[in-house]
Amino acid sequence: MCGIVGYLGKNDAHPNIIAGLKKLEYRGYDSSGLAVLNGSLNIYKMSGKVEDLCNYLQSQSLCGQIGIGHTRWATHGEPNDINAHPHTTRRKDLALIHNGIIENYKELKEKLEAKGHSFDSETDSEVIVHLIEDIQDTYSCSLEKAVQMVSKKLEGAFAIIVISQQEPGKLVAAKRNSPLVIGVDDGEFFLASDKLAFPRRFKKAIFMEDNDIVTCKQNGDLILSDWTGKLKAPIIQELGDHIINDYEKGEYEHFMLKEIEEQPQVIKNCLQGRIDVNYLEPKLRGIYENEVKFLQASKMTIVACGTSWHAGIVGKYLIEKLAKLNVEVDYASEFRYRDPIINSSDIVVAISQSGETADTLAALKMAKEAGAFTYGVCNVEGSAISRMTDAGSYTCAGAEIGVASTKAFISQICVLGVMAIQLGLLKRKITREEAREYLQEISQLPGLIEKTLKSKGDIQKIAQKYFSASDFLYLGRGVNFPIALEGALKLKEISYIHAEGYAAAEMKHGPIALIDENMPVVVVANQESYKDKIFSSVKETKARKGKIISIVKESDTLISSESDDVIKVPNCSDFLAPFISVIPLQILSYYIALLRGCNVDQPRNLAKSVTVE
């Protein structure tokens, strides 16, 4: 899940590369580097963030119209200057950047060492550039031919870009199980892990498929082939206008807070065109164009990772309630390895913000091979999941820069909520009038979230009381159980406090042993269902001197009376409860992390898109 960029064109490469790396830093920020070719090959790399590299480059003389850049999330080898990319060889005339993991790198490295190659880094990536050099020396072949031959030897996932001092007018790239997209604009080429890194002028793109190899030339030619050397006709797609504001914090100190506050607009964007305003009917195109598949389905399996997995559990509660369809939710990483039972009548739904999550893609591939109908819920147009699935829905959240997901999560559960209503109507498990009532409710979300956001100041005061705690428990029941999981994950991700989410009734089956006067317990309780049950959990916690932070409706008096701190949210139906209750949990995590001096947008050890296994 590193970020890679490459530029070849008529302008200086390094400003384009640095701008791209800044946009891709959410993919990794352990170290960064770039290589620029201008007669000689000049490589600059260092540990730390892209800004550190920029400061260093101010004292360097950089020119050249071809170059590559990399921002790293460490897998093999600790973050330091040597393990940073680009990697080169003993002759220093090749430079390579890589995103992915090479599973057979040890075997390849041993063979190369036996032939006299020596290695500087601990990375698997350095093996690739040595292989390219070795093949060129052995067969006296072109750079693209060497990359083609190397691709056949590599096992695992990779997106690579290579430049050579011996062949200065070209840039060669290859990919398998790792994203790579080519921007084209009037003789210029810009390659990146994500099209969002493109300069504004790039309005056309080629999305590389697995085992594609591309050569971009200074004269404007582009040659695309597969790894056997068979030529392919590039499919050039028009891109919509970039949402430039997504990359600017504006008045905000952090992207995370900006993205939390964007959620009312995100809901509006997500619902646009998905609710027939005249007839109040749900209109997810991917469902109504495949109604027979959904009517015949005996089971739906949702596969996802991290926050998207929590969204999937919310979806399970809503779909089972409204459509009476059996829904299983699996970690994609477990689904792909546990020999799941998949039938041709099944529907497999993949949820991913980036649309490039490696485990989710692998789970999808397994589902398709078993004959299941696949449906994608993702945020990035043109992503691998959107291309692989039979149908799907974009979440329309816009670019999410903060590593801890906020607006992407609420857009996912919004899509799943509309899906539940549409399936309930399709399968005749709810009436048209009931469907309209649910749609009217979900249409009120932007206003309810705006009202919830006004409690930021109160939540900040609560954060000041508990930011030094070493552990937190989060409790919820029903559809608020996955919200408790999500709240705990947010706190862990950005504040580094150990936190666990539980179904409230499970507390007495073990976690209650942890409760003492130092343990904050966040109770998500803005539902009428289970209210008495949740109150029992609160009483059990208070009996052991635990500190209760409750999220309740404005009208609540029962749970508030036993709470040490109360966060009141707008009154709403149980159907809307998870949409509302997640907002204060995001805000609480944000302010606690801020008070602890943590990097809110770029928490340690994490990257936004997990494109490696």
C-alpha positions as CSV (number, residue, x, y, z in Angstrom):
1,M,0.0,0.0,0.0
2,C,2.7,2.4,-1.0
3,G,2.1,5.2,-3.4
4,I,3.9,5.2,-6.7
5,V,4.0,7.8,-9.4
6,G,5.9,8.2,-12.7
7,Y,6.0,11.1,-15.2
8,L,7.2,11.4,-18.7
9,G,6.5,14.4,-20.9
10,K,7.6,17.9,-21.9
11,N,7.7,19.5,-18.5
12,D,10.1,19.1,-15.6
13,A,9.3,15.8,-13.9
14,H,10.0,16.5,-10.2
15,P,7.3,19.1,-9.5
16,N,4.7,16.8,-11.0
17,I,6.1,13.8,-9.0
18,I,6.2,15.7,-5.7
19,A,2.7,17.0,-6.2
20,G,1.5,13.4,-6.9
21,L,3.3,12.0,-3.9
22,K,1.7,14.6,-1.6
23,K,-1.7,13.4,-2.8
24,L,-0.7,9.7,-2.3
25,E,0.9,10.1,1.1
26,Y,-2.3,8.6,2.7
27,R,-1.0,5.3,1.2
28,G,2.2,5.4,3.3
29,Y,4.4,7.9,5.0
30,D,7.3,6.0,6.4
31,S,9.7,7.3,3.8
32,S,9.7,8.7,0.3
33,G,12.0,9.3,-2.7
34,L,12.3,10.1,-6.3
35,A,14.6,9.5,-9.3
36,V,14.9,11.9,-12.2
37,L,16.6,11.0,-15.5
38,N,18.5,13.7,-17.4
39,G,21.5,12.0,-19.0
40,S,22.5,10.6,-15.6
41,L,20.2,9.1,-13.1
42,N,19.7,11.2,-9.9
43,I,18.1,9.5,-6.9
44,Y,17.0,11.2,-3.7
45,K,15.3,9.3,-0.9
46,M,15.0,9.4,2.8
47,S,12.9,8.3,5.8
48,G,10.1,10.5,7.0
49,K,7.3,12.2,5.2
50,V,7.1,13.7,1.8
51,E,7.6,17.2,3.3
52,D,11.0,16.1,4.6
53,L,12.0,15.1,1.2
54,C,10.7,18.4,-0.2
55,N,12.8,20.4,2.3
56,Y,15.9,18.4,1.3
57,L,15.3,18.8,-2.4
58,Q,15.3,22.6,-2.1
59,S,19.1,22.5,-2.0
60,Q,19.4,20.2,-5.1
61,S,19.5,21.0,-8.7
62,L,16.7,19.0,-10.4
63,C,15.9,18.9,-14.0
64,G,14.7,16.2,-16.4
65,Q,11.5,15.3,-18.1
66,I,11.2,11.7,-16.9
67,G,11.1,10.5,-13.3
68,I,9.5,8.3,-10.7
69,G,8.5,8.8,-7.1
70,H,7.4,6.7,-4.1
71,T,5.9,7.1,-0.7
72,R,6.3,4.0,1.5
73,W,4.4,2.0,4.0
74,A,7.0,-0.5,5.3
75,T,6.4,-4.2,4.9
76,H,9.9,-5.7,4.4
77,G,12.5,-3.8,6.3
78,E,12.2,-0.9,8.8
79,P,11.6,2.6,7.6
80,N,15.0,4.2,6.9
81,D,16.9,5.9,4.1
82,I,18.3,2.6,2.7
83,N,15.0,0.8,2.5
84,A,13.3,3.8,0.9
85,H,12.5,3.7,-2.8
86,P,13.6,4.1,-5.6
87,H,15.9,1.1,-5.6
88,T,18.8,0.7,-8.0
89,T,21.6,-1.7,-8.9
90,R,25.3,-2.0,-8.7
91,R,25.8,0.1,-11.9
92,K,23.3,2.8,-10.7
93,D,21.8,3.0,-14.2
94,L,18.3,1.6,-13.4
95,A,15.8,2.9,-10.9
96,L,12.6,1.1,-9.8
97,I,9.6,1.8,-7.5
98,H,7.2,-0.9,-6.3
99,N,3.9,-1.3,-4.5
100,G,3.0,-4.8,-3.3
101,I,4.7,-7.8,-1.8
102,I,6.9,-10.3,-3.7
103,E,6.3,-13.6,-2.0
104,N,9.2,-15.5,-3.5
105,Y,11.8,-12.7,-3.1
106,K,14.1,-14.8,-0.8
107,E,14.4,-17.6,-3.4
108,L,15.1,-15.0,-6.2
109,K,17.6,-13.1,-4.0
110,E,19.6,-16.2,-3.2
111,K,19.9,-17.0,-6.9
112,L,21.0,-13.5,-7.7
113,E,23.5,-13.5,-4.8
114,A,25.0,-16.7,-6.2
115,K,25.6,-14.8,-9.5
116,G,27.4,-12.0,-7.8
117,H,24.7,-9.5,-7.0
118,S,24.9,-7.6,-3.7
119,F,22.0,-6.0,-2.0
120,D,21.8,-2.8,0.1
121,S,18.3,-2.9,1.6
122,E,16.1,-5.4,3.5
123,T,13.3,-5.0,1.0
124,D,11.7,-7.5,-1.4
125,S,11.5,-4.6,-3.9
126,E,15.2,-4.4,-4.5
127,V,15.2,-7.9,-5.9
128,I,13.1,-6.8,-8.9
129,V,15.5,-4.2,-10.1
130,H,18.4,-6.6,-9.8
131,L,16.4,-9.2,-11.8
132,I,15.8,-6.7,-14.5
133,E,19.5,-5.9,-14.7
134,D,20.5,-9.6,-14.7
135,I,18.1,-10.4,-17.5
136,Q,19.3,-7.5,-19.6
137,D,22.9,-8.5,-19.1
138,T,22.1,-12.2,-20.0
139,Y,19.9,-11.6,-23.0
140,S,20.9,-8.1,-24.2
141,C,17.2,-7.2,-24.4
142,S,15.2,-4.0,-24.1
143,L,13.9,-2.7,-20.8
144,E,10.3,-3.6,-21.6
145,K,11.4,-7.1,-22.7
146,A,13.3,-7.5,-19.4
147,V,10.2,-6.3,-17.4
148,Q,8.1,-8.8,-19.3
149,M,10.4,-11.7,-18.4
150,V,10.7,-10.6,-14.8
151,S,6.9,-10.4,-14.4
152,K,6.8,-14.1,-15.1
153,K,9.2,-14.9,-12.3
154,L,7.5,-12.8,-9.6
155,E,4.9,-14.3,-7.2
156,G,2.7,-12.1,-5.2
157,A,1.4,-8.6,-5.9
158,F,3.2,-5.8,-7.6
159,A,2.9,-2.5,-9.5
160,I,6.3,-1.4,-10.7
161,I,7.7,1.5,-12.7
162,V,11.2,1.4,-14.1
163,I,13.5,3.9,-15.8
164,S,16.9,3.3,-17.3
165,Q,19.9,5.5,-18.0
166,Q,20.6,3.3,-21.0
167,E,17.2,3.8,-22.5
168,P,16.4,7.4,-21.5
169,G,13.4,8.1,-23.7
170,K,11.0,5.6,-22.0
171,L,9.3,4.6,-18.9
172,V,8.1,1.0,-18.4
173,A,5.5,-0.3,-15.9
174,A,3.8,-3.5,-15.0
175,K,1.2,-4.7,-12.6
176,R,-0.5,-7.7,-11.0
177,N,-2.9,-7.5,-8.0
178,S,-1.9,-4.0,-7.3
179,P,-3.4,-0.8,-8.7
180,L,-1.8,1.3,-11.5
181,V,-3.5,3.8,-13.7
182,I,-2.0,5.8,-16.6
183,G,-3.0,9.4,-17.2
184,V,-2.6,10.7,-20.8
185,D,-2.5,14.3,-22.0
186,D,-1.1,15.6,-25.2
187,G,2.1,13.6,-25.3
188,E,2.5,13.5,-21.5
189,F,2.1,10.5,-19.3
190,F,1.5,10.3,-15.6
191,L,1.3,6.9,-13.9
192,A,0.0,6.5,-10.3
193,S,-1.5,4.1,-7.8
194,D,-4.6,6.3,-7.8
195,K,-5.9,8.6,-10.5
196,L,-6.5,11.2,-7.7
197,A,-2.8,11.9,-7.8
198,F,-3.0,13.2,-11.4
199,P,-2.3,16.8,-12.1
200,R,-5.5,18.7,-12.9
201,R,-4.8,18.8,-16.7
202,F,-5.0,15.0,-17.0
203,K,-8.6,14.2,-18.0
204,K,-8.1,10.8,-19.7
205,A,-6.8,7.5,-18.2
206,I,-6.0,3.9,-18.9
207,F,-6.7,1.5,-16.1
208,M,-4.1,-1.2,-16.3
209,E,-5.3,-4.8,-15.9
210,D,-3.4,-7.6,-14.2
211,N,-0.3,-8.8,-16.1
212,D,-0.3,-5.6,-18.3
213,I,3.0,-4.1,-19.3
214,V,3.2,-0.6,-20.7
215,T,5.9,1.4,-22.3
216,C,5.5,5.2,-22.5
217,K,7.9,7.0,-24.8
218,Q,9.2,10.5,-25.1
219,N,7.8,10.8,-28.6
220,G,4.3,10.3,-27.2
221,D,3.9,6.7,-28.1
222,L,2.3,4.3,-25.7
223,I,2.6,0.5,-26.1
224,L,0.5,-1.8,-24.1
225,S,0.9,-5.6,-23.9
226,D,0.3,-8.6,-21.7
227,W,3.1,-10.5,-20.1
228,T,3.4,-12.8,-23.1
229,G,4.2,-9.8,-25.3
230,K,0.8,-9.8,-27.1
231,L,-0.1,-6.3,-27.9
232,K,-3.3,-4.8,-26.5
233,A,-5.4,-1.8,-27.7
234,P,-5.4,0.7,-24.8
235,I,-8.9,1.6,-23.6
236,I,-8.8,5.3,-22.8
237,Q,-11.5,6.6,-20.4
238,E,-12.6,10.1,-19.8
239,L,-12.3,11.3,-16.2
240,G,-14.7,13.6,-14.4
241,D,-13.4,16.8,-12.9
242,H,-11.2,16.3,-9.9
243,I,-12.6,17.4,-6.6
244,I,-9.7,19.7,-5.8
245,N,-11.2,20.8,-2.5
246,D,-10.8,17.3,-1.1
247,Y,-7.0,17.9,-1.0
248,E,-7.2,21.2,0.9
249,K,-7.9,21.5,4.6
250,G,-9.3,25.0,4.2
251,E,-10.1,26.4,7.7
252,Y,-9.6,23.0,9.3
253,E,-6.5,21.9,11.2
254,H,-7.0,18.3,10.1
255,F,-8.6,16.4,7.2
256,M,-10.3,14.1,9.7
257,L,-12.3,17.0,11.2
258,K,-13.1,18.4,7.8
259,E,-14.3,15.0,6.6
260,I,-16.4,14.5,9.7
261,E,-18.2,17.8,9.0
262,E,-18.7,17.0,5.4
263,Q,-21.0,14.1,6.2
264,P,-24.3,15.9,5.8
265,Q,-23.3,16.8,2.2
266,V,-21.9,13.3,1.6
267,I,-25.3,11.8,2.5
268,K,-27.0,14.2,0.1
269,N,-24.5,13.2,-2.7
270,C,-25.0,9.5,-1.9
271,L,-28.8,9.7,-2.0
272,Q,-29.0,11.8,-5.1
273,G,-30.6,9.9,-7.9
274,R,-31.2,6.9,-5.6
275,I,-34.6,8.0,-4.3
276,D,-37.3,8.8,-6.8
277,V,-38.5,12.2,-5.3
278,N,-41.9,12.0,-7.0
279,Y,-42.9,8.5,-5.9
280,L,-40.5,8.0,-3.0
281,E,-39.1,4.8,-4.4
282,P,-35.5,3.4,-3.9
283,K,-33.6,3.4,-7.2
284,L,-30.3,1.6,-6.9
285,R,-29.6,0.8,-10.5
286,G,-27.4,-2.2,-9.8
287,I,-30.4,-3.9,-8.1
288,Y,-33.3,-3.0,-10.4
289,E,-31.2,-4.1,-13.4
290,N,-30.6,-7.5,-11.7
291,E,-33.9,-8.0,-9.9
292,V,-34.1,-11.7,-10.8
293,K,-30.7,-12.4,-9.2
294,F,-31.8,-10.8,-6.0
295,L,-35.2,-12.4,-6.0
296,Q,-33.7,-15.9,-6.5
297,A,-30.9,-15.4,-3.9
298,S,-31.0,-17.6,-0.9
299,K,-28.1,-16.0,0.8
300,M,-26.0,-12.8,0.7
301,T,-22.5,-12.7,1.9
302,I,-20.8,-9.4,2.6
303,V,-17.0,-9.4,2.5
304,A,-14.9,-6.4,3.7
305,C,-12.1,-5.4,6.0
306,G,-11.7,-2.9,8.8
307,T,-14.3,-0.1,8.9
308,S,-16.0,-1.5,5.8
309,W,-16.6,-4.8,7.7
310,H,-18.4,-2.8,10.4
311,A,-20.5,-1.2,7.7
312,G,-21.3,-4.7,6.4
313,I,-22.6,-5.7,9.9
314,V,-24.9,-2.6,9.9
315,G,-26.0,-3.7,6.5
316,K,-26.7,-7.2,7.7
317,Y,-29.1,-5.9,10.5
318,L,-30.9,-3.7,8.1
319,I,-31.2,-6.1,5.2
320,E,-32.3,-9.0,7.4
321,K,-34.9,-6.8,9.1
322,L,-36.5,-5.3,5.9
323,A,-35.8,-8.0,3.2
324,K,-35.8,-11.2,5.4
325,L,-32.8,-12.3,3.4
326,N,-30.1,-14.4,5.1
327,V,-26.9,-12.2,5.3
328,E,-23.5,-13.4,6.4
329,V,-20.6,-10.9,7.0
330,D,-17.1,-12.1,6.6
331,Y,-13.7,-10.6,7.0
332,A,-12.4,-10.9,3.4
333,S,-9.1,-12.2,4.7
334,E,-10.8,-15.1,6.4
335,F,-13.4,-15.7,3.7
336,R,-10.7,-16.3,1.1
337,Y,-8.9,-18.9,3.1
338,R,-11.6,-20.8,5.1
339,D,-13.1,-22.8,2.1
340,P,-16.5,-21.1,2.3
341,I,-19.6,-22.6,0.9
342,I,-20.6,-20.6,-2.2
343,N,-23.5,-21.4,-4.5
344,S,-24.4,-20.0,-7.9
345,S,-27.6,-18.6,-6.3
346,D,-25.6,-16.6,-3.8
347,I,-24.9,-12.9,-3.9
348,V,-21.5,-11.7,-2.6
349,V,-21.3,-8.0,-1.8
350,A,-17.8,-6.5,-1.5
351,I,-17.4,-3.2,0.4
352,S,-14.2,-1.2,0.1
353,Q,-13.6,2.6,0.3
354,S,-10.7,2.4,-2.2
355,G,-12.0,-0.5,-4.3
356,E,-8.5,-1.9,-4.3
357,T,-8.3,-3.7,-0.9
358,A,-6.2,-6.8,-1.7
359,D,-8.1,-9.3,0.5
360,T,-11.5,-8.1,-0.7
361,L,-10.4,-8.5,-4.3
362,A,-9.2,-12.0,-3.6
363,A,-12.5,-12.9,-1.9
364,L,-14.4,-11.5,-4.9
365,K,-12.3,-13.5,-7.3
366,M,-13.1,-16.7,-5.4
367,A,-16.8,-15.8,-5.4
368,K,-16.9,-15.2,-9.1
369,E,-15.1,-18.5,-9.8
370,A,-17.8,-20.3,-7.8
371,G,-20.5,-18.7,-9.9
372,A,-21.9,-16.2,-7.4
373,F,-23.4,-12.9,-8.5
374,T,-21.1,-10.2,-7.2
375,Y,-22.0,-6.6,-6.2
376,G,-19.5,-3.9,-5.3
377,V,-20.0,-1.0,-2.8
378,C,-17.0,1.3,-3.2
379,N,-16.0,4.9,-3.4
380,V,-13.5,5.2,-6.2
381,E,-14.7,5.1,-9.8
382,G,-12.7,2.9,-12.1
383,S,-11.3,0.9,-9.1
384,A,-10.6,-2.8,-9.4
385,I,-13.7,-3.8,-7.5
386,S,-15.9,-1.6,-9.7
387,R,-14.4,-3.3,-12.8
388,M,-14.5,-6.9,-11.3
389,T,-18.1,-7.0,-10.0
390,D,-21.3,-7.8,-11.9
391,A,-23.0,-4.7,-10.6
392,G,-22.6,-2.2,-7.8
393,S,-23.1,1.2,-6.2
394,Y,-20.6,4.0,-5.8
395,T,-20.8,5.7,-2.4
396,C,-20.1,9.2,-3.7
397,A,-18.1,10.3,-0.6
398,G,-15.4,12.1,-2.5
399,A,-11.7,11.6,-1.8
400,E,-11.1,10.7,1.9
401,I,-7.6,11.8,2.9
402,G,-7.7,11.1,6.6
403,V,-6.5,7.5,7.3
404,A,-9.3,6.9,9.8
405,S,-12.5,6.5,7.8
406,T,-15.4,8.7,8.6
407,K,-17.4,10.0,5.7
408,A,-16.7,6.8,3.7
409,F,-18.2,4.7,6.4
410,I,-21.4,6.7,6.6
411,S,-21.8,6.7,2.8
412,Q,-21.4,2.9,2.9
413,I,-24.1,2.4,5.4
414,C,-26.3,4.8,3.5
415,V,-26.0,2.7,0.4
416,L,-26.7,-0.4,2.4
417,G,-29.8,1.3,4.0
418,V,-31.2,2.1,0.6
419,M,-30.4,-1.4,-0.5
420,A,-32.3,-2.9,2.4
421,I,-35.4,-0.8,1.6
422,Q,-35.2,-1.7,-2.1
423,L,-34.8,-5.4,-1.4
424,G,-37.6,-5.4,1.1
425,L,-39.9,-3.8,-1.4
426,L,-38.7,-6.1,-4.2
427,K,-39.2,-9.3,-2.1
428,R,-42.5,-8.0,-0.8
429,K,-41.4,-8.1,2.8
430,I,-42.4,-4.5,3.4
431,T,-45.2,-2.5,1.9
432,R,-44.8,0.4,-0.5
433,E,-46.0,2.7,2.3
434,E,-43.4,1.3,4.7
435,A,-40.7,1.8,2.1
436,R,-41.7,5.4,1.7
437,E,-41.6,5.9,5.4
438,Y,-38.1,4.5,5.6
439,L,-37.0,6.7,2.6
440,Q,-38.5,9.8,4.2
441,E,-36.5,9.0,7.3
442,I,-33.2,8.5,5.5
443,S,-33.8,11.7,3.6
444,Q,-33.8,13.6,6.9
445,L,-30.3,12.4,7.8
446,P,-28.3,15.5,6.5
447,G,-30.3,17.8,8.9
448,L,-30.0,15.3,11.8
449,I,-26.2,15.0,11.3
450,E,-25.8,18.8,11.1
451,K,-27.6,19.0,14.4
452,T,-25.4,16.3,15.9
453,L,-22.3,18.1,14.8
454,K,-23.2,21.1,17.0
455,S,-22.4,19.0,20.1
456,K,-18.6,19.2,19.2
457,G,-17.9,21.5,22.1
458,D,-19.5,19.3,24.7
459,I,-17.7,16.2,23.3
460,Q,-14.4,18.1,23.5
461,K,-15.0,18.7,27.2
462,I,-15.7,15.0,27.7
463,A,-12.4,14.1,25.8
464,Q,-10.5,16.3,28.2
465,K,-11.7,14.2,31.1
466,Y,-10.7,10.8,29.6
467,F,-7.8,11.4,27.2
468,S,-5.3,9.9,29.6
469,A,-7.2,6.6,30.0
470,S,-5.3,3.5,29.0
471,D,-8.3,1.4,28.0
472,F,-11.9,1.9,26.8
473,L,-14.9,-0.3,26.4
474,Y,-17.7,0.4,23.9
475,L,-21.1,-1.3,24.2
476,G,-24.0,-1.5,21.9
477,R,-26.9,-3.8,21.0
478,G,-28.7,-4.6,17.8
479,V,-27.7,-2.4,14.9
480,N,-25.6,-0.2,17.4
481,F,-23.3,-3.2,18.1
482,P,-21.3,-2.6,15.0
483,I,-21.2,1.1,15.8
484,A,-19.6,0.2,19.2
485,L,-17.0,-1.8,17.2
486,E,-16.4,1.2,14.9
487,G,-16.1,3.6,17.8
488,A,-13.5,1.4,19.4
489,L,-11.6,1.1,16.2
490,K,-11.5,4.9,15.7
491,L,-10.1,5.4,19.1
492,K,-7.4,2.7,18.6
493,E,-6.4,4.0,15.2
494,I,-5.7,7.6,16.0
495,S,-5.1,7.9,19.7
496,Y,-3.3,4.5,20.3
497,I,-5.5,3.8,23.3
498,H,-6.5,0.1,23.7
499,A,-10.3,-0.1,23.1
500,E,-12.7,-2.9,22.5
501,G,-16.3,-3.0,21.2
502,Y,-18.8,-5.5,22.5
503,A,-22.4,-6.5,22.2
504,A,-23.6,-5.2,25.5
505,A,-24.9,-8.5,26.7
506,E,-21.5,-10.1,26.2
507,M,-19.9,-7.9,28.8
508,K,-20.8,-10.2,31.6
509,H,-19.2,-13.1,29.7
510,G,-15.7,-11.8,30.3
511,P,-15.0,-8.1,29.7
512,I,-16.7,-7.1,33.0
513,A,-13.6,-8.4,34.7
514,L,-11.7,-5.4,33.3
515,I,-14.0,-2.7,34.8
516,D,-12.8,-0.6,37.6
517,E,-12.9,3.1,38.5
518,N,-10.3,3.9,35.8
519,M,-12.3,2.3,32.9
520,P,-14.4,4.5,30.7
521,V,-17.3,2.6,29.1
522,V,-19.0,4.2,26.1
523,V,-22.6,3.0,25.8
524,V,-24.3,3.6,22.5
525,A,-28.0,3.7,23.4
526,N,-30.0,6.0,21.1
527,Q,-32.5,3.2,20.3
528,E,-35.8,2.3,21.8
529,S,-35.2,-1.4,21.1
530,Y,-33.1,-2.9,23.9
531,K,-33.3,0.2,26.0
532,D,-34.1,-1.8,29.2
533,K,-31.4,-4.3,28.3
534,I,-28.8,-1.5,27.8
535,F,-29.8,0.0,31.1
536,S,-29.0,-3.3,32.8
537,S,-25.5,-3.2,31.3
538,V,-25.1,0.4,32.6
539,K,-26.1,-0.6,36.1
540,E,-23.7,-3.6,36.1
541,T,-20.9,-1.2,35.0
542,K,-21.8,1.4,37.7
543,A,-21.8,-1.4,40.3
544,R,-18.1,-1.9,39.5
545,K,-17.3,1.8,39.6
546,G,-16.9,2.1,35.8
547,K,-17.2,5.5,34.2
548,I,-20.2,5.7,31.8
549,I,-20.2,7.9,28.7
550,S,-23.6,7.5,27.1
551,I,-24.9,8.4,23.7
552,V,-28.6,8.8,24.0
553,K,-31.6,10.6,22.4
554,E,-32.4,14.1,23.5
555,S,-35.6,12.8,25.1
556,D,-33.8,10.2,27.2
557,T,-33.9,10.3,31.0
558,L,-33.4,6.7,32.0
559,I,-29.8,6.0,30.9
560,S,-28.7,9.6,31.4
561,S,-29.6,9.4,35.0
562,E,-26.9,6.7,35.6
563,S,-24.2,8.2,33.3
564,D,-21.1,10.1,34.3
565,D,-21.2,12.0,31.0
566,V,-23.9,12.2,28.4
567,I,-23.8,13.0,24.7
568,K,-27.4,13.8,23.5
569,V,-28.2,13.3,19.8
570,P,-31.4,14.1,17.9
571,N,-34.4,11.9,18.4
572,C,-34.7,9.5,15.5
573,S,-36.1,6.0,14.7
574,D,-34.1,2.9,15.4
575,F,-33.5,2.6,11.6
576,L,-31.5,5.8,11.7
577,A,-29.8,5.2,15.1
578,P,-26.5,3.9,13.7
579,F,-26.2,6.8,11.3
580,I,-26.5,9.3,14.1
581,S,-24.6,7.5,16.9
582,V,-21.4,7.1,14.9
583,I,-20.9,10.8,14.6
584,P,-20.1,11.6,18.3
585,L,-17.8,8.6,18.4
586,Q,-15.8,10.0,15.5
587,I,-15.6,13.4,17.2
588,L,-14.7,11.9,20.6
589,S,-11.8,9.9,19.0
590,Y,-10.6,13.0,17.2
591,Y,-10.4,15.2,20.3
592,I,-8.8,12.5,22.4
593,A,-6.1,11.9,19.8
594,L,-5.5,15.7,19.6
595,L,-5.1,16.0,23.3
596,R,-2.6,13.1,23.3
597,G,-0.5,14.9,20.7
598,C,-1.1,12.2,18.0
599,N,-1.0,12.7,14.3
600,V,-4.7,12.5,13.6
601,D,-4.5,12.3,9.8
602,Q,-1.5,10.0,9.5
603,P,-1.5,7.6,12.6
604,R,1.5,5.5,13.1
605,N,1.8,2.1,11.3
606,L,-1.3,2.7,9.2
607,A,-2.0,3.5,5.6
608,K,-5.3,4.4,3.9
609,S,-5.5,1.6,1.3
610,V,-4.4,-1.9,2.1
611,T,-3.4,-3.2,-1.3
612,V,-1.1,-5.9,0.0
613,E,-2.1,-9.1,1.8
